């Protein structure tokens, strides 16, 4: 997907703005549920891959 370079971000207002402010104040990540699920899936795959290589005898 191509993105034009002349796009501008819109301000977060209302409930979403409040959530962003709280996340920044509490040093929490700012991601949506789909992104968080993807992150967890990648982390779990890396944990399994790392444990498989560290237990291997040479």
Phi, psi and omega in degrees: 000134180260140179246133176289151183277351184264016180282153178234143177286146176263147180292145176274123181233163176070222183298316181294323177296319179296319179296319179294316179299315179296320180296318179294317181297322183268006181057042178259155178290151179247096179217160176272174186297320181294318178294319179297320178297318178297317179299313179299320180296317179295316180299315180296320178297319180291324178297316180295316180295320180292319181290329179290324181279332181281337181270354184283135176273143181255000000 
